[in-house]
Amino acid sequence: MGKIMRKIQTRGMVMLLSAGLLSGGLVAGAHAEPGGCLKYGAVGAVGGHLANHGVLGAAGGCVAGMYTRHEYRKGLREKAALYDKEHPVDPNLSMLERYRQRKTDEQKATLWDAEHPQATAAGH
């Protein structure tokens, strides 16, 4: 009877631990970034499996995902630089105030898009 109880307790702990890890991954990965090696690699593996080249498809999907994410982040950095150019930091602010007013590249890109809807529609 003791072996069975230990097995049930071990399974419960494993399930609880894996549920915690999965939910932690969902919370940490809540960014709206496109692509990535895992996401595109999984799709590439399925596509490659249908053509009997699963590993090749996964590798190609991974490369495509990394390139997509790179281009997305590059666009964010460009828009953030344009935002910084239009909104220079006040040199009279203390370092603490500058720290409080800082924004991420993603926030700056969103603000720049909101201020320039015509440039966003044109595909800048």
Biopython code that builds the backbone (N, CA, C, O; Angstrom):
import numpy as np
from Bio.PDB.StructureBuilder import StructureBuilder

atoms = [
    (1, "MET", "N", (0.816, -1.193, 0.000)),
    (1, "MET", "CA", (0.000, 0.000, 0.000)),
    (1, "MET", "C", (0.863, 1.262, 0.000)),
    (1, "MET", "O", (0.481, 2.277, -0.583)),
    (2, "GLY", "N", (2.018, 1.201, 0.649)),
    (2, "GLY", "CA", (2.891, 2.359, 0.736)),
    (2, "GLY", "C", (3.478, 2.755, -0.610)),
    (2, "GLY", "O", (3.643, 3.942, -0.892)),
    (3, "LYS", "N", (3.799, 1.755, -1.454)),
    (3, "LYS", "CA", (4.351, 2.038, -2.778)),
    (3, "LYS", "C", (3.340, 2.770, -3.652)),
    (3, "LYS", "O", (3.690, 3.699, -4.380)),
    (4, "ILE", "N", (2.115, 2.350, -3.574)),
    (4, "ILE", "CA", (1.067, 2.963, -4.395)),
    (4, "ILE", "C", (0.863, 4.422, -3.985)),
    (4, "ILE", "O", (0.730, 5.291, -4.846)),
    (5, "MET", "N", (0.839, 4.696, -2.695)),
    (5, "MET", "CA", (0.648, 6.065, -2.212)),
    (5, "MET", "C", (1.806, 6.959, -2.636)),
    (5, "MET", "O", (1.596, 8.111, -3.016)),
    (6, "ARG", "N", (3.033, 6.430, -2.572)),
    (6, "ARG", "CA", (4.185, 7.213, -2.999)),
    (6, "ARG", "C", (4.127, 7.512, -4.492)),
    (6, "ARG", "O", (4.491, 8.607, -4.921)),
    (7, "LYS", "N", (3.667, 6.535, -5.295)),
    (7, "LYS", "CA", (3.531, 6.743, -6.736)),
    (7, "LYS", "C", (2.503, 7.837, -7.015)),
    (7, "LYS", "O", (2.733, 8.702, -7.860)),
    (8, "ILE", "N", (1.391, 7.803, -6.322)),
    (8, "ILE", "CA", (0.343, 8.811, -6.521)),
    (8, "ILE", "C", (0.848, 10.180, -6.099)),
    (8, "ILE", "O", (0.602, 11.164, -6.796)),
    (9, "GLN", "N", (1.546, 10.266, -4.979)),
    (9, "GLN", "CA", (2.091, 11.533, -4.515)),
    (9, "GLN", "C", (3.137, 12.062, -5.499)),
    (9, "GLN", "O", (3.170, 13.258, -5.788)),
    (10, "THR", "N", (3.988, 11.177, -6.010)),
    (10, "THR", "CA", (5.013, 11.594, -6.969)),
    (10, "THR", "C", (4.370, 12.108, -8.247)),
    (10, "THR", "O", (4.782, 13.142, -8.773)),
    (11, "ARG", "N", (3.374, 11.405, -8.750)),
    (11, "ARG", "CA", (2.686, 11.857, -9.953)),
    (11, "ARG", "C", (2.014, 13.211, -9.726)),
    (11, "ARG", "O", (2.053, 14.090, -10.586)),
    (12, "GLY", "N", (1.403, 13.359, -8.558)),
    (12, "GLY", "CA", (0.755, 14.640, -8.241)),
    (12, "GLY", "C", (1.755, 15.783, -8.198)),
    (12, "GLY", "O", (1.483, 16.876, -8.694)),
    (13, "MET", "N", (2.902, 15.529, -7.608)),
    (13, "MET", "CA", (3.927, 16.567, -7.534)),
    (13, "MET", "C", (4.466, 16.894, -8.924)),
    (13, "MET", "O", (4.704, 18.061, -9.234)),
    (14, "VAL", "N", (4.659, 15.882, -9.762)),
    (14, "VAL", "CA", (5.149, 16.113, -11.121)),
    (14, "VAL", "C", (4.127, 16.925, -11.904)),
    (14, "VAL", "O", (4.491, 17.859, -12.617)),
    (15, "MET", "N", (2.857, 16.575, -11.777)),
    (15, "MET", "CA", (1.815, 17.312, -12.495)),
    (15, "MET", "C", (1.720, 18.751, -11.994)),
    (15, "MET", "O", (1.563, 19.678, -12.789)),
    (16, "LEU", "N", (1.813, 18.938, -10.686)),
    (16, "LEU", "CA", (1.759, 20.272, -10.116)),
    (16, "LEU", "C", (2.959, 21.105, -10.572)),
    (16, "LEU", "O", (2.809, 22.274, -10.927)),
    (17, "LEU", "N", (4.130, 20.509, -10.561)),
    (17, "LEU", "CA", (5.337, 21.208, -10.997)),
    (17, "LEU", "C", (5.256, 21.574, -12.475)),
    (17, "LEU", "O", (5.585, 22.700, -12.848)),
    (18, "SER", "N", (4.826, 20.646, -13.317)),
    (18, "SER", "CA", (4.740, 20.947, -14.745)),
    (18, "SER", "C", (3.661, 21.989, -15.029)),
    (18, "SER", "O", (3.831, 22.816, -15.925)),
    (19, "ALA", "N", (2.556, 21.967, -14.285)),
    (19, "ALA", "CA", (1.524, 22.995, -14.465)),
    (19, "ALA", "C", (2.069, 24.363, -14.064)),
    (19, "ALA", "O", (1.776, 25.365, -14.716)),
    (20, "GLY", "N", (2.848, 24.407, -13.011)),
    (20, "GLY", "CA", (3.462, 25.666, -12.589)),
    (20, "GLY", "C", (4.446, 26.194, -13.612)),
    (20, "GLY", "O", (4.477, 27.393, -13.891)),
    (21, "LEU", "N", (5.250, 25.302, -14.173)),
    (21, "LEU", "CA", (6.213, 25.722, -15.195)),
    (21, "LEU", "C", (5.504, 26.213, -16.451)),
    (21, "LEU", "O", (5.903, 27.214, -17.046)),
    (22, "LEU", "N", (4.463, 25.514, -16.846)),
    (22, "LEU", "CA", (3.726, 25.929, -18.038)),
    (22, "LEU", "C", (3.041, 27.276, -17.832)),
    (22, "LEU", "O", (3.077, 28.133, -18.715)),
    (23, "SER", "N", (2.422, 27.467, -16.679)),
    (23, "SER", "CA", (1.760, 28.750, -16.440)),
    (23, "SER", "C", (2.783, 29.866, -16.295)),
    (23, "SER", "O", (2.514, 30.995, -16.706)),
    (24, "GLY", "N", (3.932, 29.588, -15.731)),
    (24, "GLY", "CA", (4.993, 30.588, -15.648)),
    (24, "GLY", "C", (5.494, 30.974, -17.022)),
    (24, "GLY", "O", (5.799, 32.141, -17.267)),
    (25, "GLY", "N", (5.584, 30.009, -17.920)),
    (25, "GLY", "CA", (5.998, 30.290, -19.294)),
    (25, "GLY", "C", (4.978, 31.135, -20.027)),
    (25, "GLY", "O", (5.341, 31.970, -20.856)),
    (26, "LEU", "N", (3.709, 30.929, -19.731)),
    (26, "LEU", "CA", (2.671, 31.724, -20.380)),
    (26, "LEU", "C", (2.713, 33.163, -19.905)),
    (26, "LEU", "O", (2.524, 34.087, -20.696)),
    (27, "VAL", "N", (2.957, 33.356, -18.633)),
    (27, "VAL", "CA", (3.009, 34.712, -18.095)),
    (27, "VAL", "C", (4.243, 35.434, -18.611)),
    (27, "VAL", "O", (4.160, 36.602, -18.992)),
    (28, "ALA", "N", (5.379, 34.763, -18.629)),
    (28, "ALA", "CA", (6.618, 35.400, -19.069)),
    (28, "ALA", "C", (6.612, 35.682, -20.568)),
    (28, "ALA", "O", (7.226, 36.654, -21.008)),
    (29, "GLY", "N", (5.940, 34.864, -21.352)),
    (29, "GLY", "CA", (5.949, 35.028, -22.793)),
    (29, "GLY", "C", (4.715, 35.741, -23.322)),
    (29, "GLY", "O", (4.208, 35.382, -24.385)),
    (30, "ALA", "N", (4.225, 36.735, -22.609)),
    (30, "ALA", "CA", (2.986, 37.399, -23.003)),
    (30, "ALA", "C", (3.214, 38.529, -23.991)),
    (30, "ALA", "O", (2.300, 39.319, -24.228)),
    (31, "HIS", "N", (4.402, 38.636, -24.576)),
    (31, "HIS", "CA", (4.668, 39.685, -25.558)),
    (31, "HIS", "C", (4.011, 39.330, -26.876)),
    (31, "HIS", "O", (3.811, 38.156, -27.190)),
    (32, "ALA", "N", (3.685, 40.335, -27.630)),
    (32, "ALA", "CA", (3.020, 40.117, -28.919)),
    (32, "ALA", "C", (4.024, 40.139, -30.060)),
    (32, "ALA", "O", (3.760, 40.721, -31.112)),
    (33, "GLU", "N", (5.156, 39.517, -29.859)),
    (33, "GLU", "CA", (6.168, 39.471, -30.910)),
    (33, "GLU", "C", (5.863, 38.335, -31.873)),
    (33, "GLU", "O", (5.411, 37.266, -31.462)),
    (34, "PRO", "N", (6.109, 38.567, -33.136)),
    (34, "PRO", "CA", (5.866, 37.496, -34.100)),
    (34, "PRO", "C", (7.024, 36.513, -34.133)),
    (34, "PRO", "O", (8.138, 36.819, -33.706)),
    (35, "GLY", "N", (6.745, 35.360, -34.635)),
    (35, "GLY", "CA", (7.790, 34.407, -34.974)),
    (35, "GLY", "C", (8.512, 33.798, -33.806)),
    (35, "GLY", "O", (7.951, 33.616, -32.725)),
    (36, "GLY", "N", (9.738, 33.492, -34.034)),
    (36, "GLY", "CA", (10.562, 32.812, -33.069)),
    (36, "GLY", "C", (10.908, 31.428, -33.580)),
    (36, "GLY", "O", (10.185, 30.857, -34.397)),
    (37, "CYS", "N", (11.993, 30.904, -33.105)),
    (37, "CYS", "CA", (12.500, 29.627, -33.591)),
    (37, "CYS", "C", (11.557, 28.477, -33.252)),
    (37, "CYS", "O", (11.314, 27.612, -34.094)),
    (38, "LEU", "N", (11.025, 28.455, -32.036)),
    (38, "LEU", "CA", (10.171, 27.336, -31.646)),
    (38, "LEU", "C", (8.863, 27.322, -32.417)),
    (38, "LEU", "O", (8.436, 26.280, -32.915)),
    (39, "LYS", "N", (8.228, 28.486, -32.513)),
    (39, "LYS", "CA", (6.929, 28.574, -33.168)),
    (39, "LYS", "C", (7.040, 28.220, -34.651)),
    (39, "LYS", "O", (6.307, 27.360, -35.139)),
    (40, "TYR", "N", (7.928, 28.862, -35.350)),
    (40, "TYR", "CA", (8.083, 28.607, -36.779)),
    (40, "TYR", "C", (8.725, 27.243, -37.029)),
    (40, "TYR", "O", (8.430, 26.579, -38.023)),
    (41, "GLY", "N", (9.606, 26.836, -36.114)),
    (41, "GLY", "CA", (10.243, 25.530, -36.268)),
    (41, "GLY", "C", (9.239, 24.400, -36.160)),
    (41, "GLY", "O", (9.342, 23.411, -36.886)),
    (42, "ALA", "N", (8.264, 24.529, -35.263)),
    (42, "ALA", "CA", (7.228, 23.501, -35.129)),
    (42, "ALA", "C", (6.382, 23.428, -36.396)),
    (42, "ALA", "O", (6.066, 22.341, -36.879)),
    (43, "VAL", "N", (6.022, 24.581, -36.923)),
    (43, "VAL", "CA", (5.241, 24.600, -38.166)),
    (43, "VAL", "C", (6.062, 24.021, -39.313)),
    (43, "VAL", "O", (5.547, 23.256, -40.127)),
    (44, "GLY", "N", (7.335, 24.389, -39.373)),
    (44, "GLY", "CA", (8.214, 23.842, -40.411)),
    (44, "GLY", "C", (8.390, 22.342, -40.286)),
    (44, "GLY", "O", (8.482, 21.639, -41.293)),
    (45, "ALA", "N", (8.438, 21.844, -39.050)),
    (45, "ALA", "CA", (8.579, 20.401, -38.836)),
    (45, "ALA", "C", (7.350, 19.655, -39.331)),
    (45, "ALA", "O", (7.466, 18.587, -39.932)),
    (46, "VAL", "N", (6.171, 20.217, -39.078)),
    (46, "VAL", "CA", (4.941, 19.581, -39.559)),
    (46, "VAL", "C", (4.918, 19.603, -41.083)),
    (46, "VAL", "O", (4.620, 18.593, -41.721)),
    (47, "GLY", "N", (5.236, 20.759, -41.661)),
    (47, "GLY", "CA", (5.275, 20.845, -43.125)),
    (47, "GLY", "C", (6.331, 19.926, -43.714)),
    (47, "GLY", "O", (6.096, 19.271, -44.729)),
    (48, "GLY", "N", (7.487, 19.879, -43.082)),
    (48, "GLY", "CA", (8.560, 19.003, -43.552)),
    (48, "GLY", "C", (8.204, 17.534, -43.380)),
    (48, "GLY", "O", (8.598, 16.698, -44.193)),
    (49, "HIS", "N", (7.457, 17.215, -42.321)),
    (49, "HIS", "CA", (7.034, 15.834, -42.094)),
    (49, "HIS", "C", (6.131, 15.361, -43.236)),
    (49, "HIS", "O", (6.216, 14.215, -43.678)),
    (50, "LEU", "N", (5.274, 16.256, -43.700)),
    (50, "LEU", "CA", (4.386, 15.893, -44.803)),
    (50, "LEU", "C", (5.172, 15.623, -46.084)),
    (50, "LEU", "O", (4.733, 14.854, -46.940)),
    (51, "ALA", "N", (6.336, 16.258, -46.210)),
    (51, "ALA", "CA", (7.182, 16.028, -47.382)),
    (51, "ALA", "C", (8.342, 15.070, -47.070)),
    (51, "ALA", "O", (9.303, 14.977, -47.835)),
    (52, "ASN", "N", (8.239, 14.359, -45.932)),
    (52, "ASN", "CA", (9.261, 13.408, -45.479)),
    (52, "ASN", "C", (10.613, 14.070, -45.234)),
    (52, "ASN", "O", (11.653, 13.442, -45.431)),
    (53, "HIS", "N", (10.610, 15.339, -44.803)),
    (53, "HIS", "CA", (11.841, 16.055, -44.452)),
    (53, "HIS", "C", (11.593, 16.879, -43.188)),
    (53, "HIS", "O", (11.729, 18.102, -43.201)),
    (54, "GLY", "N", (11.231, 16.207, -42.105)),
    (54, "GLY", "CA", (10.848, 16.895, -40.874)),
    (54, "GLY", "C", (11.954, 17.743, -40.279)),
    (54, "GLY", "O", (11.707, 18.879, -39.877)),
    (55, "VAL", "N", (13.174, 17.215, -40.212)),
    (55, "VAL", "CA", (14.284, 17.957, -39.612)),
    (55, "VAL", "C", (14.641, 19.163, -40.474)),
    (55, "VAL", "O", (14.903, 20.248, -39.955)),
    (56, "LEU", "N", (14.648, 18.972, -41.775)),
    (56, "LEU", "CA", (14.952, 20.071, -42.685)),
    (56, "LEU", "C", (13.878, 21.165, -42.587)),
    (56, "LEU", "O", (14.187, 22.356, -42.604)),
    (57, "GLY", "N", (12.625, 20.742, -42.485)),
    (57, "GLY", "CA", (11.529, 21.710, -42.333)),
    (57, "GLY", "C", (11.632, 22.467, -41.021)),
    (57, "GLY", "O", (11.390, 23.673, -40.983)),
    (58, "ALA", "N", (11.989, 21.775, -39.942)),
    (58, "ALA", "CA", (12.136, 22.424, -38.641)),
    (58, "ALA", "C", (13.272, 23.435, -38.670)),
    (58, "ALA", "O", (13.140, 24.532, -38.127)),
    (59, "ALA", "N", (14.382, 23.078, -39.294)),
    (59, "ALA", "CA", (15.524, 24.003, -39.383)),
    (59, "ALA", "C", (15.154, 25.225, -40.220)),
    (59, "ALA", "O", (15.474, 26.354, -39.847)),
    (60, "GLY", "N", (14.488, 25.004, -41.337)),
    (60, "GLY", "CA", (14.062, 26.127, -42.175)),
    (60, "GLY", "C", (13.052, 27.008, -41.466)),
    (60, "GLY", "O", (13.115, 28.233, -41.569)),
    (61, "GLY", "N", (12.120, 26.394, -40.746)),
    (61, "GLY", "CA", (11.140, 27.164, -39.985)),
    (61, "GLY", "C", (11.784, 27.975, -38.885)),
    (61, "GLY", "O", (11.382, 29.108, -38.621)),
    (62, "CYS", "N", (12.786, 27.397, -38.242)),
    (62, "CYS", "CA", (13.505, 28.111, -37.178)),
    (62, "CYS", "C", (14.214, 29.339, -37.744)),
    (62, "CYS", "O", (14.160, 30.418, -37.155)),
    (63, "VAL", "N", (14.867, 29.176, -38.868)),
    (63, "VAL", "CA", (15.570, 30.295, -39.497)),
    (63, "VAL", "C", (14.569, 31.376, -39.909)),
    (63, "VAL", "O", (14.821, 32.564, -39.707)),
    (64, "ALA", "N", (13.449, 30.973, -40.477)),
    (64, "ALA", "CA", (12.422, 31.943, -40.886)),
    (64, "ALA", "C", (11.860, 32.681, -39.675)),
    (64, "ALA", "O", (11.618, 33.886, -39.743)),
    (65, "GLY", "N", (11.653, 31.977, -38.581)),
    (65, "GLY", "CA", (11.143, 32.605, -37.365)),
    (65, "GLY", "C", (12.116, 33.596, -36.767)),
    (65, "GLY", "O", (11.719, 34.669, -36.314)),
    (66, "MET", "N", (13.393, 33.239, -36.763)),
    (66, "MET", "CA", (14.401, 34.150, -36.218)),
    (66, "MET", "C", (14.506, 35.402, -37.079)),
    (66, "MET", "O", (14.663, 36.504, -36.553)),
    (67, "TYR", "N", (14.421, 35.245, -38.388)),
    (67, "TYR", "CA", (14.492, 36.394, -39.290)),
    (67, "TYR", "C", (13.265, 37.300, -39.117)),
    (67, "TYR", "O", (13.392, 38.524, -39.094)),
    (68, "THR", "N", (12.091, 36.698, -38.996)),
    (68, "THR", "CA", (10.859, 37.476, -38.800)),
    (68, "THR", "C", (10.936, 38.295, -37.520)),
    (68, "THR", "O", (10.594, 39.477, -37.511)),
    (69, "ARG", "N", (11.384, 37.666, -36.444)),
    (69, "ARG", "CA", (11.484, 38.384, -35.168)),
    (69, "ARG", "C", (12.551, 39.477, -35.244)),
    (69, "ARG", "O", (12.373, 40.558, -34.683)),
    (70, "HIS", "N", (13.661, 39.197, -35.938)),
    (70, "HIS", "CA", (14.716, 40.197, -36.096)),
    (70, "HIS", "C", (14.187, 41.431, -36.819)),
    (70, "HIS", "O", (14.447, 42.557, -36.396)),
    (71, "GLU", "N", (13.444, 41.224, -37.907)),
    (71, "GLU", "CA", (12.890, 42.342, -38.666)),
    (71, "GLU", "C", (11.872, 43.127, -37.834)),
    (71, "GLU", "O", (11.819, 44.353, -37.921)),
    (72, "TYR", "N", (11.081, 42.441, -37.045)),
    (72, "TYR", "CA", (10.102, 43.107, -36.177)),
    (72, "TYR", "C", (10.813, 44.000, -35.160)),
    (72, "TYR", "O", (10.447, 45.161, -34.984)),
    (73, "ARG", "N", (11.822, 43.456, -34.500)),
    (73, "ARG", "CA", (12.557, 44.238, -33.502)),
    (73, "ARG", "C", (13.328, 45.390, -34.139)),
    (73, "ARG", "O", (13.470, 46.455, -33.537)),
    (74, "LYS", "N", (13.821, 45.180, -35.343)),
    (74, "LYS", "CA", (14.521, 46.244, -36.068)),
    (74, "LYS", "C", (13.560, 47.397, -36.345)),
    (74, "LYS", "O", (13.930, 48.559, -36.177)),
    (75, "GLY", "N", (12.341, 47.096, -36.762)),
    (75, "GLY", "CA", (11.331, 48.122, -36.986)),
    (75, "GLY", "C", (10.994, 48.875, -35.708)),
    (75, "GLY", "O", (10.805, 50.091, -35.730)),
    (76, "LEU", "N", (10.918, 48.144, -34.581)),
    (76, "LEU", "CA", (10.658, 48.806, -33.295)),
    (76, "LEU", "C", (11.776, 49.778, -32.943)),
    (76, "LEU", "O", (11.518, 50.898, -32.501)),
    (77, "ARG", "N", (13.025, 49.343, -33.144)),
    (77, "ARG", "CA", (14.156, 50.213, -32.814)),
    (77, "ARG", "C", (14.162, 51.473, -33.687)),
    (77, "ARG", "O", (14.465, 52.566, -33.207)),
    (78, "GLU", "N", (13.823, 51.312, -34.979)),
    (78, "GLU", "CA", (13.788, 52.474, -35.875)),
    (78, "GLU", "C", (12.716, 53.468, -35.441)),
    (78, "GLU", "O", (12.970, 54.671, -35.389)),
    (79, "LYS", "N", (11.525, 52.975, -35.130)),
    (79, "LYS", "CA", (10.445, 53.861, -34.690)),
    (79, "LYS", "C", (10.770, 54.498, -33.336)),
    (79, "LYS", "O", (10.431, 55.657, -33.099)),
    (80, "ALA", "N", (11.427, 53.743, -32.446)),
    (80, "ALA", "CA", (11.816, 54.295, -31.147)),
    (80, "ALA", "C", (12.829, 55.418, -31.338)),
    (80, "ALA", "O", (12.783, 56.420, -30.624)),
    (81, "ALA", "N", (13.743, 55.262, -32.292)),
    (81, "ALA", "CA", (14.733, 56.314, -32.570)),
    (81, "ALA", "C", (14.041, 57.562, -33.121)),
    (81, "ALA", "O", (14.408, 58.683, -32.769)),
    (82, "LEU", "N", (13.042, 57.368, -33.983)),
    (82, "LEU", "CA", (12.283, 58.517, -34.493)),
    (82, "LEU", "C", (11.524, 59.221, -33.365)),
    (82, "LEU", "O", (11.453, 60.450, -33.328)),
    (83, "TYR", "N", (10.960, 58.433, -32.450)),
    (83, "TYR", "CA", (10.254, 59.012, -31.305)),
    (83, "TYR", "C", (11.219, 59.811, -30.429)),
    (83, "TYR", "O", (10.902, 60.919, -29.995)),
    (84, "ASP", "N", (12.398, 59.240, -30.174)),
    (84, "ASP", "CA", (13.397, 59.937, -29.359)),
    (84, "ASP", "C", (13.848, 61.239, -30.012)),
    (84, "ASP", "O", (14.116, 62.228, -29.329)),
    (85, "LYS", "N", (13.929, 61.228, -31.335)),
    (85, "LYS", "CA", (14.347, 62.424, -32.059)),
    (85, "LYS", "C", (13.306, 63.546, -31.918)),
    (85, "LYS", "O", (13.657, 64.719, -31.789)),
    (86, "GLU", "N", (12.030, 63.167, -31.943)),
    (86, "GLU", "CA", (10.955, 64.156, -31.822)),
    (86, "GLU", "C", (10.672, 64.566, -30.378)),
    (86, "GLU", "O", (10.121, 65.641, -30.141)),
    (87, "HIS", "N", (11.041, 63.727, -29.414)),
    (87, "HIS", "CA", (10.776, 63.996, -28.008)),
    (87, "HIS", "C", (12.070, 63.903, -27.206)),
    (87, "HIS", "O", (12.285, 62.923, -26.492)),
    (88, "PRO", "N", (12.928, 64.904, -27.315)),
    (88, "PRO", "CA", (14.191, 64.832, -26.571)),
    (88, "PRO", "C", (13.951, 64.912, -25.060)),
    (88, "PRO", "O", (12.969, 65.491, -24.596)),
    (89, "VAL", "N", (14.863, 64.323, -24.326)),
    (89, "VAL", "CA", (14.774, 64.318, -22.867)),
    (89, "VAL", "C", (15.173, 65.690, -22.330)),
    (89, "VAL", "O", (16.149, 66.284, -22.791)),
    (90, "ASP", "N", (14.422, 66.184, -21.364)),
    (90, "ASP", "CA", (14.720, 67.469, -20.745)),
    (90, "ASP", "C", (16.004, 67.341, -19.919)),
    (90, "ASP", "O", (16.044, 66.546, -18.980)),
    (91, "PRO", "N", (17.044, 68.097, -20.242)),
    (91, "PRO", "CA", (18.315, 67.964, -19.516)),
    (91, "PRO", "C", (18.238, 68.455, -18.068)),
    (91, "PRO", "O", (19.132, 68.172, -17.271)),
    (92, "ASN", "N", (17.180, 69.183, -17.727)),
    (92, "ASN", "CA", (17.049, 69.696, -16.368)),
    (92, "ASN", "C", (16.432, 68.690, -15.406)),
    (92, "ASN", "O", (16.369, 68.951, -14.205)),
    (93, "LEU", "N", (15.980, 67.556, -15.905)),
    (93, "LEU", "CA", (15.394, 66.541, -15.038)),
    (93, "LEU", "C", (16.475, 65.806, -14.265)),
    (93, "LEU", "O", (17.591, 65.622, -14.751)),
    (94, "SER", "N", (16.134, 65.394, -13.072)),
    (94, "SER", "CA", (17.077, 64.590, -12.290)),
    (94, "SER", "C", (17.126, 63.181, -12.879)),
    (94, "SER", "O", (16.262, 62.796, -13.668)),
    (95, "MET", "N", (18.128, 62.431, -12.493)),
    (95, "MET", "CA", (18.250, 61.059, -12.995)),
    (95, "MET", "C", (17.059, 60.220, -12.568)),
    (95, "MET", "O", (16.615, 59.342, -13.309)),
    (96, "LEU", "N", (16.541, 60.486, -11.377)),
    (96, "LEU", "CA", (15.381, 59.742, -10.894)),
    (96, "LEU", "C", (14.159, 60.016, -11.770)),
    (96, "LEU", "O", (13.418, 59.092, -12.105)),
    (97, "GLU", "N", (13.948, 61.263, -12.136)),
    (97, "GLU", "CA", (12.820, 61.607, -13.002)),
    (97, "GLU", "C", (12.990, 61.012, -14.397)),
    (97, "GLU", "O", (12.021, 60.543, -14.994)),
    (98, "ARG", "N", (14.200, 61.028, -14.912)),
    (98, "ARG", "CA", (14.450, 60.404, -16.213)),
    (98, "ARG", "C", (14.151, 58.913, -16.154)),
    (98, "ARG", "O", (13.584, 58.344, -17.087)),
    (99, "TYR", "N", (14.537, 58.287, -15.047)),
    (99, "TYR", "CA", (14.290, 56.858, -14.873)),
    (99, "TYR", "C", (12.794, 56.579, -14.837)),
    (99, "TYR", "O", (12.330, 55.609, -15.436)),
    (100, "ARG", "N", (12.044, 57.409, -14.148)),
    (100, "ARG", "CA", (10.591, 57.226, -14.042)),
    (100, "ARG", "C", (9.887, 57.441, -15.379)),
    (100, "ARG", "O", (8.850, 56.827, -15.630)),
    (101, "GLN", "N", (10.425, 58.295, -16.234)),
    (101, "GLN", "CA", (9.770, 58.621, -17.489)),
    (101, "GLN", "C", (10.252, 57.769, -18.668)),
    (101, "GLN", "O", (9.803, 57.967, -19.797)),
    (102, "ARG", "N", (11.147, 56.838, -18.415)),
    (102, "ARG", "CA", (11.692, 56.043, -19.510)),
    (102, "ARG", "C", (10.599, 55.148, -20.103)),
    (102, "ARG", "O", (9.620, 54.813, -19.436)),
    (103, "LYS", "N", (10.787, 54.777, -21.351)),
    (103, "LYS", "CA", (9.863, 53.909, -22.055)),
    (103, "LYS", "C", (10.654, 52.848, -22.811)),
    (103, "LYS", "O", (11.811, 53.060, -23.175)),
    (104, "THR", "N", (10.023, 51.720, -23.039)),
    (104, "THR", "CA", (10.668, 50.672, -23.834)),
    (104, "THR", "C", (10.561, 51.027, -25.316)),
    (104, "THR", "O", (9.796, 51.910, -25.705)),
    (105, "ASP", "N", (11.333, 50.330, -26.122)),
    (105, "ASP", "CA", (11.263, 50.553, -27.567)),
    (105, "ASP", "C", (9.861, 50.254, -28.097)),
    (105, "ASP", "O", (9.371, 50.937, -28.996)),
    (106, "GLU", "N", (9.227, 49.238, -27.536)),
    (106, "GLU", "CA", (7.881, 48.877, -27.981)),
    (106, "GLU", "C", (6.879, 49.988, -27.652)),
    (106, "GLU", "O", (6.011, 50.308, -28.465)),
    (107, "GLN", "N", (7.003, 50.573, -26.457)),
    (107, "GLN", "CA", (6.116, 51.678, -26.086)),
    (107, "GLN", "C", (6.360, 52.896, -26.980)),
    (107, "GLN", "O", (5.414, 53.547, -27.423)),
    (108, "LYS", "N", (7.617, 53.196, -27.239)),
    (108, "LYS", "CA", (7.948, 54.343, -28.087)),
    (108, "LYS", "C", (7.422, 54.133, -29.501)),
    (108, "LYS", "O", (6.895, 55.063, -30.111)),
    (109, "ALA", "N", (7.560, 52.915, -30.026)),
    (109, "ALA", "CA", (7.080, 52.621, -31.371)),
    (109, "ALA", "C", (5.559, 52.761, -31.444)),
    (109, "ALA", "O", (5.028, 53.267, -32.432)),
    (110, "THR", "N", (4.865, 52.316, -30.405)),
    (110, "THR", "CA", (3.405, 52.450, -30.368)),
    (110, "THR", "C", (3.000, 53.910, -30.321)),
    (110, "THR", "O", (2.067, 54.316, -31.013)),
    (111, "LEU", "N", (3.693, 54.709, -29.510)),
    (111, "LEU", "CA", (3.393, 56.138, -29.434)),
    (111, "LEU", "C", (3.685, 56.829, -30.763)),
    (111, "LEU", "O", (2.923, 57.697, -31.191)),
    (112, "TRP", "N", (4.786, 56.450, -31.421)),
    (112, "TRP", "CA", (5.117, 57.059, -32.708)),
    (112, "TRP", "C", (4.049, 56.714, -33.746)),
    (112, "TRP", "O", (3.648, 57.565, -34.541)),
    (113, "ASP", "N", (3.592, 55.463, -33.732)),
    (113, "ASP", "CA", (2.524, 55.052, -34.655)),
    (113, "ASP", "C", (1.247, 55.847, -34.414)),
    (113, "ASP", "O", (0.555, 56.218, -35.361)),
    (114, "ALA", "N", (0.934, 56.109, -33.139)),
    (114, "ALA", "CA", (-0.271, 56.864, -32.815)),
    (114, "ALA", "C", (-0.160, 58.320, -33.270)),
    (114, "ALA", "O", (-1.153, 58.924, -33.676)),
    (115, "GLU", "N", (1.045, 58.878, -33.203)),
    (115, "GLU", "CA", (1.246, 60.271, -33.611)),
    (115, "GLU", "C", (1.346, 60.427, -35.124)),
    (115, "GLU", "O", (1.118, 61.517, -35.649)),
    (116, "HIS", "N", (1.685, 59.351, -35.830)),
    (116, "HIS", "CA", (1.887, 59.415, -37.283)),
    (116, "HIS", "C", (1.070, 58.322, -37.982)),
    (116, "HIS", "O", (1.649, 57.383, -38.529)),
    (117, "PRO", "N", (-0.253, 58.426, -37.972)),
    (117, "PRO", "CA", (-1.054, 57.365, -38.602)),
    (117, "PRO", "C", (-0.869, 57.306, -40.113)),
    (117, "PRO", "O", (-1.002, 56.233, -40.702)),
    (118, "GLN", "N", (-0.567, 58.430, -40.754)),
    (118, "GLN", "CA", (-0.378, 58.425, -42.202)),
    (118, "GLN", "C", (0.876, 57.663, -42.579)),
    (118, "GLN", "O", (0.884, 56.978, -43.602)),
    (119, "ALA", "N", (1.942, 57.759, -41.785)),
    (119, "ALA", "CA", (3.179, 57.032, -42.082)),
    (119, "ALA", "C", (2.993, 55.533, -41.846)),
    (119, "ALA", "O", (3.557, 54.716, -42.573)),
    (120, "THR", "N", (2.209, 55.172, -40.838)),
    (120, "THR", "CA", (1.959, 53.773, -40.552)),
    (120, "THR", "C", (1.143, 53.147, -41.665)),
    (120, "THR", "O", (1.410, 52.013, -42.063)),
    (121, "ALA", "N", (0.148, 53.866, -42.178)),
    (121, "ALA", "CA", (-0.694, 53.336, -43.263)),
    (121, "ALA", "C", (0.099, 53.193, -44.554)),
    (121, "ALA", "O", (-0.191, 52.314, -45.366)),
    (122, "ALA", "N", (1.097, 54.051, -44.751)),
    (122, "ALA", "CA", (1.907, 53.992, -45.968)),
    (122, "ALA", "C", (2.940, 52.857, -45.908)),
    (122, "ALA", "O", (3.586, 52.545, -46.909)),
    (123, "GLY", "N", (3.089, 52.240, -44.720)),
    (123, "GLY", "CA", (4.015, 51.116, -44.601)),
    (123, "GLY", "C", (5.422, 51.514, -44.253)),
    (123, "GLY", "O", (6.372, 50.882, -44.715)),
    (124, "HIS", "N", (5.586, 52.541, -43.453)),
    (124, "HIS", "CA", (6.916, 53.007, -43.048)),
    (124, "HIS", "C", (7.650, 51.962, -42.339)),
    (124, "HIS", "O", (8.789, 52.180, -41.925)),
]
sb = StructureBuilder()
sb.init_structure("model")
sb.init_model(0)
sb.init_chain("A")
sb.init_seg("    ")
for serial, (resi, resn, name, xyz) in enumerate(atoms, 1):
    if name == "N":
        sb.init_residue(resn, " ", resi, " ")
    sb.init_atom(name, np.array(xyz, "f"), 0.0, 1.0, " ", f" {name:<3s}", serial, name[0])
structure = sb.get_structure()
